[in-house]
Amino acid sequence: MELLTDLKAILHSKRANMYYLEYCRVMQKDGRVLYLTEAKKENQYFNIPIANTTIILLGTGTSITQAAMRMLSQAGVLVGFTGGGGTPLLMANNVEHAIEWMTPQSEYRPTEYLHGWLSFWFDDDKRLNAAKQLQTGRIEYLSKVWGKDRELKQNGFDITDSSLHAAINTFTQKTNNAKSQTELLLTEAQLTKQLYKFAANNTDIDDFTRQHQSTDQANDFLNHGNYLAYGLAASTLWVLGIPHGFAVMHGKTRRGALVFDVADLIKDALVLPWAFICAKENASEQEFRQQLLQVFTDHKALEYMFDFVKDLALQNHDEDTQTALMETDPK
């Protein structure tokens, strides 16, 4: 029997698996975490490789044992409860869908990223600068993904398109000149509206209007995909130990607002185009989810979030540390 302590640790940013389970029972058996499905003639067990798993979403008709939760906690796996199809997250704050996870606890986790984040968060100018960097990061990631993904190019999502290029240039200029988070949010909304129009035209979806209360398949897929992006963002922040309330753009009064900030890094590049493409192809919800999880892996979305947030958290902290060392250096 393989003990949990024998499992090789894998960094969260390198883990390959996100599971959505429904109509099954998650349990511990012989030192492993399994899920059991009940059929008419026989019950079937399937192993969950917890050392290589980031998130488990438990949907309709699921249950989980205390022993399984203990092993998942020790392996650092996040567990969330959702509705059917992976949305909505039931373990969530009703205000603007702020995500709340039952997270593994440890008194010995590193605090450097939290310290780095707080080193600038209470300074209005530094916090605004961090928000600008996040917005710049989302465009850089979009440009990289749309510039090399063949499937996206085949569906018209080409970064060299003149109208798209003009919209991005305008967004970049307004972002650099913004004097407040409110201006940044307005600039973001303008770009997102243009991207929706661009995507709708590419996929021949007429009269598209963004509705969070879904009225069509494209809106359904956008909502579903955004929840998955929020899950990756929540995972990133939890692993790095940065509380979700320390937002830099979406408001300081909402407990989960930083999740939205970080999710923005990948939403436009991956969720938006594939929501429209899958709507055009009349894909099922499961097919869309599988496609999106695959592109998350292909384009290393979680790894990009980790690297970006880590760099953002430590840049001011490192500068402050260096300044302090220079001031105290007897030479």
N, C-alpha and C positions, 0 to 999 in steps of 0.2 A: 504494500500500500504506500502510495506517495504522500508524504506529509506536506502540509502547507509550507512549512519552513524549508522544504526541499525545492520549492518552486523558484525558478529564476526570475528575479525582478525585472520588469520591463517598464521603462519610463512611460508615463501617461501619454505623452506626445507621440510615442512610437507604437502604442497599442493599436491593434487592428480591428477590434470587435465592438460593435454596439448592438445589443439585442433588444428586439421588441417581442414580447411573449404574450400569448393570450390562450385562454382555455387550457391551462396546465397548472401543475403544482411544482414549485421550486423547492428542492430539498437537498440535504446533505446525505451522502451515502458512500461509505468506504473511503472517507477522506476527500471526496470530490463533491462539487455542486452539480446537481442534475436537475432537469425538468422532466416531469412525467406527464404524458398525454394519455388519456383514457379512450380506448377504442372499444367497439362492441365485443370483439373476440379476445383482444389482448391489450395490455398496457405497454407503452414504449418509453424507454428512458433515453435521454440525450444529454451528453456531457457539455458543460459550459466551461471553457478554458479561462478560468477567472484571472490568471496571471496576465493574460493578454486581452483583457476586457476593460473597457472604460466605463460603459454605462449599461444598465439593464432597465428597460422600461416594462413595467407590468401592466398589461391592459385588461380587457374584459375577461372575467371568469378565471382569474389567477389567485393563487395564494402562495405564501412563502413561509418556511419554517424558521424558528429562532436559530437553529443550528446553521442553516444556510446563510442567514443574515450575518452571523458571527464570522463565517469564513469569507464572505464578500467584504465585510468591514476590514478584516485583516489583510485582504488583498488590495484594498484601496479602490473598490468598485463602487460607483455611485448608483443608487437605486431610486427610481422614480415611479410613481403610480399615475397612470394615464387612462383616458377613455379609449374606446375602440379605435384602431388604426394609428395609435401613437399620439393622438391629440383628443381633447386638451389635456394638459398636465393637471391632475387633480390635486397633487401636492403643490399648490401654487397660491400666491396672493391674488385676490380678485382684482386688485387695482393694477390695471395695465399688464396683467399676466406676469407679475414678477415671480421668478422661479424660486422655489424653495425645495431643497433636497434634504433627505435624511443622510447625512454625510458621516463617514468613518471619523472617529475622533482619536487624536493623539496629542499628548502634552509635549512632545519633543519634535514637532515639525519646525522647519526653519522659518524664521521671521524676516529674512532680509528683504523680500519683495514687499511685504506689508510696510516695513520701515521706509523703504524707498518710495513707495506710493504716497505715504503720509508726509514725506519730506517736501513734496510739492503741492499736495492736495489743498492745504489750507491757504495757499497763496493764489489769489485770483488770477494773476497774470500767468503763473506757471501752470495752473489748471487749464486755462484757456489754451495755452500752447500745447498741452498734452492732448486736448480735444482736437486741435488742428492736426496734430501728428496722426491721430486715429483716422481722421478723414482723408489725409494724404495716403495712409496705409491702405485704406479700402480701394482707392483709385489705382494705386500701384499694383495691388493684387488683381483687380479687375483687368488691368491692362496686360498683366502677365498671363492670366488664364485665357482671356479672349484672344490674345495674340498667338497662342500655341495650340489651343484645343481644336482639333480638326472637325469634330462633330458640331461644335458651336459655330465654326466658320461656315460649314455646310448649311446651317440653318440661318445664316445671315448675321450672326453675332461676331462681327469682325471689327477689331479695334481700329483699323485703318479707315473705317467709314467716315466721310467728311462731316456729317451732321453730329455723329458721336464725338468725334475729335473736337469739334467746336464746343459742344456741351461740357466736355471734360475741361477744356481750357478755361471756360467761363467759371466753372465750379472751382478750379484751382486758384484762380485769381481772387474770387470772392472769399474763399476760405482763408487765404493769406492775409486779406485786408480786414477780416472780421474783427470787431472790437468786443464781441460778447458771445456767449453761448447761444443766445437767441438768434443772432445773425447767422451763426453756424447752422442752427436747426432750419432756418428759412432757406439757406443755400442748399442744404441736404434735401429738403422737400422739393425744391425746384429741380434738382438733378434727378431724383427718384421719379418724378412725374415724367421727365423727358425719357428716362430709361424704360418706363412702362409703355410710353407711346412707341418708342423704338422697337421694343419687343413685340408689341401687339401688331405693328406693321409687318414685321418679319414673319410672323406666324399667321397672318391673315385673320386675326381676331378683331372683329369690328366693334366699335363703340365700347371699348373696355373702360371700366371705371373701377378704381381700387375700392373694395368694400370689405372691411374686416368681418362683418357679418356676411358670410359667403353667399353669393347669388349665382355663381357659375363655377366651372371647373378650374379656371385659371386662378380665381380668388381662393378656392379651396386649397389648391396646391401651394399657393404663396403662403397661406396661413400654416399649412402643415410643414412646409420647408423652413419657415421662420422659426417654428418651435424646435425643429431639429438643430438649427443654428444656435438658438438660445441654450440648448442642452450642451453643445460643444463649448460655448462661452462660459456657462456655469461650471463645467468641468475644469476648464483652464483656470478660472479664478479660485475655485476651491483648492486645487492642487497647489497653486502658488500662495495660498493663504491670504488672498486679498478679499475683504468683505464686499458683497455686492452693492452695498449702499454708497460706496465712495465713487460715485459717477463723476465724469468730467464734462459730460455734454447733455445727457437727457434729464438732468435735474437732480438736485441734492435732496429732495424731499421724498423720493420714491426708493423703497428699500432695495429693489432689484435693478435699479437703473443702469448700473455698470454692466450688467449682462447684455443690455441692449447696445451699449457703446461697443463692446467687444464683438458682439455678433455682427455688427455693421461691417466688420473687416471682410466678411466673406459673403454676406447676403446678396449683394448686387452681382457679384461675380459668378455665383453658383446657383443660388436658390431662384433668383429672378428669371434667368433665361430658361432653366429647365422646367420651371412651372409653366411657362408659356409653350415650350416645345411639347411637353407631355400633354398639355390641354389640347393642343392642335392634333396630336396623335390619338386623342381620346383614350389615354392610358388609364389604368385603374389606380386607385390610391396606393395599393401595394407595389405596383410597377413603378410609380413615381418615387416612392420611398426608397426602393431598391436602387433606382437610378441615381438618386441624390446621394445616398450613402456611398455609392461607388465613386462618384466624382469627388466627394469629400476625401476619400482615400487617395484617388488618383492625383489630386492637386494638393495633397498634404495640408488640408484646411486646418486641422487641429494643431499640427506642428507650426504652421504659420502664426496661429493665435498665440501659442506658447512663446515663440521667439519674440513676437512683437511686444507682448505685454511685459515680458521679462526685461527687454531692452528699455521700454518706456518707464518701467518702475525704477530701474537702477541708474538711469542717466543722470538725473538730478542728485540722487543719493551719492553717486560716485563723485560728482563735482563738489558737493558739499564736504564729503570726506577728504578729498584732496585739498580743498581750501583750508579745512581745519588743520590738516597735517602741516601745510605750509605756514600757517600762523603760529603753530606751536614748535616748529622745527628750530632748534637753537642756532642752526647755521644761517 
